[in-house]
Amino acid sequence: MGKITIGLVTAALLMVGCVSESAKSTPQKAVDKTVTEESLGLRKTDLYTEDATVASKTEYRSAQATTSTKIKRAFQDAPPMIPHDTVGMLPIKSEDNRCVTCHMPEIAGAMGATPIPVSHFTDFRPRAKLVNNEVVIATDTYKNETQIVKKSDLQNARFNCNQCHAPQSQGNLLVENTFEPVYTSKDGANKSSWDESKYTKSLDTVIGGPSFVTEGDLANKNSKAGSLEGSAH
């Protein structure tokens, strides 16, 4: 019994010694510095009050129209940004649109401005009918009741220019922008690819020719599953 007791004591001492040596060889991890709430976000001020918070000043380009440098499109066919000062030009009203004084195709070249594209002079609205003094828009696409007509005047759907086009802010970015655009056309950074031939291609209502609606589509027009072949879209 005495030998067993001595053996257990010896084993315990050996284990304590091993643990002590292991503790000595393990480096102590430094305590992490406390992260303050103010450092968690982009703003470095107290999160519970707005008294000391001042937003970065937004600065738009001040160059006058005809003297500014064009801004490359953010992606293929993106609406161009406005590179010049817009003071006195906004808001756009039905009786006062300063944009057209420089950007109409017939004068844009002489003004050094980007001409309004042909798509803005095209009526894409579906053909409507007057039924019992109410305007009814045709929804049956199998009857080709959508009307696409090129016109000489700027269409009302495109009249509010700054609905899509906006001035470019010159403020410093809080987060670096690493986005790199890839254009599908060689001049995509400066020019739209939506010319007349692109958006009217294969439309019976405009140029004639084979319809995108196939015989299979017509045969299965009321089927929830549709045609197995599908249309040519």
Sequence and secondary structure as in RCSB ss.txt:
>XXXX:A:sequence
MGKITIGLVTAALLMVGCVSESAKSTPQKAVDKTVTEESLGLRKTDLYTEDATVASKTEYRSAQATTSTKIKRAF
QDAPPMIPHDTVGMLPIKSEDNRCVTCHMPEIAGAMGATPIPVSHFTDFRPRAKLVNNEVVIATDTYKNETQIVK
KSDLQNARFNCNQCHAPQSQGNLLVENTFEPVYTSKDGANKSSWDESKYTKSLDTVIGGPSFVTEGDLANKNSKA
GSLEGSAH
>XXXX:A:secstr
 HHHHHHHHHHHHHHHHHHHHHHHHS          GGGTSS  S TT STT       B    TTTS     SS
TT    B S  TTT S BTTB TTHHHHSHHHHHHHT     GGGGEE  B EEEETTEEEE   GGGT B  EE
 SS  GGG  GGGT  B B    SS        SSTTTTTS    HHHHTTT HHHH SS SS HHHHHTTT SS
  SS    
